[in-house]
Amino acid sequence: MQKKDLFKKIPQVEEILKNSRIEELDYSRTLKTKATREVLEDIRNKIIHCNEDEVEKLSTEINDENIIIKVEERLYREFSPSLLKVINGTGTILHTNLGRSLLDDSIKEDIWNIISSYSNLEYDIAEGKRGSRYSHVTKMIKLLFGVEDALIVNNNAAAVFLVLNTFAKDKEAIVSRGELVEVGGAFRIPSVMAMSGANLVEVGSTNKTRVEDYEEAITEETAVLMKVHTSNYKLIGFTDAVSNKELKELGDKYDIPVMEDLGSGVYFNMEEYGLPHEPTISESIKSGIDLITFSGDKLLGGPQAGIIVGKKEYIDKMKKNQILRALRVDKFTLAALECTIRMYFDEEKAKKHIPTIRMITLTPEELFERAEVLKEKIDGRDTRINVYIEDGKSTVGGGSMPGEEFDSKVIVLTGDGLTADKIEETLRLSSSHIIGRIKDDKYMLDLRTLNDKDFDRIAEEIENCFPRR
Ligand SMILES: *Cc1c(COP(=O)(O)O)cnc(C)c1O
């Protein structure tokens, strides 16, 4: 056979599309045609570039069966969903790469009810006229925290941006050198300030800033005094920072608004759960500070959002800023946030139905019990993986509580001739996408971030990936 004869073996696109296996696939005709054309084009290129001694081999390769398999693979690869569920066994609760906070099944219906129907998003039912999308969650937040007013934007970065853009555009905002934070994903406080149009005035030194440092920097141009919670690093040793209360007193003296970027925003006192003290939202509010911003999907455990709470006169001013339109959240976020905030009125409910809080408050006994259940499920499978339970360490993550680890239980997976890396890669690439952690050359899954409802799936996947030989 000669090279040019190979081209004659290439079927027509129509011929492939008419094949019953292709016809049955649940993709549109346009996508099927596209995939088929591409597969046939690949073959054409292969022929063009092949040597004479490869002709025979290629000739047997070009047949309908092979082409149909390639078309199926291509359709599956290119047109299956890209956003996938993964199983988090890393022990990092607020894993930014894995989607930060989770929402509970118990609020599914409430959220779905709002997003699959028309709603009073911007409609006042009592008055029968236009309402405000910001009124809904705001009502709950005011009740929960006892603040004058609140505003919700896309995320905390947007919240900081909005405050600075509203009050300090073309003016000055004073911030401590010890608080020029960079959060993951290249969010840098100095860059956000610059984009907001505020001129950043740095005071103090990296490890020490006193209230006099702020006072000396105040000029006619000063529009905001700012505090940033150094959420992802710790200053230890010879350090000094100005308290919210001192800064608020200074702000009052010169009639300048004081804001705090609180970062995570916790509601419960974390010390009760063996974690270091993290300033709570209520503590910040009590200090009298004018505006506080925090994330919706860090320790609060809700959807991605930026929450601004504080004085009504300032919030009103921000509501009039045209840029708010570009930062606004949709009904999905508002519904999820309202469901989350409502849960906080009942502490037991919050611990049970806000996954982030639930994971943090799991006790060592509960973790051990869950480890035993999962181990038993895996032991009951026909797999060559051995499982044992060990003490481990979880982290909060999400740029919260730097360097702090707390006790957890893990299951360690081993197998003859299997390295930790091999187990890690196999389970990660499996259809369940199990993401574990390797420590001291051991592959482990942390019970704190695993969900009971995935246990059967995990055991089944381990059997699929590592059947007994
Ligand atoms: C996480 C964090 C941010 C950014 O919050 P997003 O909700 O991710 O935009 C800003 N400031 C601080 C101090 C943070 O910890």
Ligand as a Chemical Component Dictionary entry (heavy atoms), coordinates in Angstrom:
data_LIG
# 
_chem_comp.id                   LIG 
_chem_comp.type                 NON-POLYMER 
_chem_comp.pdbx_formal_charge   0 
_chem_comp.three_letter_code    LIG 
# 
loop_
_chem_comp_atom.comp_id 
_chem_comp_atom.atom_id 
_chem_comp_atom.alt_atom_id 
_chem_comp_atom.type_symbol 
_chem_comp_atom.charge 
_chem_comp_atom.model_Cartn_x 
_chem_comp_atom.model_Cartn_y 
_chem_comp_atom.model_Cartn_z 
_chem_comp_atom.pdbx_ordinal 
LIG C1 C1 C 0 -9.082  37.071 53.091 1  
LIG C2 C2 C 0 -8.822  38.485 53.344 2  
LIG C3 C3 C 0 -9.182  39.459 52.398 3  
LIG C4 C4 C 0 -9.825  39.101 51.081 4  
LIG O1 O1 O 0 -11.107 38.586 51.294 5  
LIG P1 P1 P 0 -11.924 37.933 50.059 6  
LIG O2 O2 O 0 -13.280 37.678 50.626 7  
LIG O3 O3 O 0 -11.179 36.710 49.679 8  
LIG O4 O4 O 0 -11.931 38.943 48.985 9  
LIG C5 C5 C 0 -8.915  40.776 52.692 10 
LIG N1 N1 N 0 -8.318  41.128 53.841 11 
LIG C6 C6 C 0 -7.951  40.220 54.779 12 
LIG C7 C7 C 0 -7.297  40.678 56.038 13 
LIG C8 C8 C 0 -8.199  38.864 54.563 14 
LIG O5 O5 O 0 -7.849  37.947 55.480 15 
# 
loop_
_chem_comp_bond.comp_id 
_chem_comp_bond.atom_id_1 
_chem_comp_bond.atom_id_2 
_chem_comp_bond.value_order 
_chem_comp_bond.pdbx_ordinal 
LIG C1 C2 SING 1  
LIG C2 C3 SING 2  
LIG C2 C8 DOUB 3  
LIG C3 C4 SING 4  
LIG C3 C5 DOUB 5  
LIG C4 O1 SING 6  
LIG O1 P1 SING 7  
LIG P1 O2 DOUB 8  
LIG P1 O3 SING 9  
LIG P1 O4 SING 10 
LIG C5 N1 SING 11 
LIG N1 C6 DOUB 12 
LIG C6 C7 SING 13 
LIG C6 C8 SING 14 
LIG C8 O5 SING 15 
# 
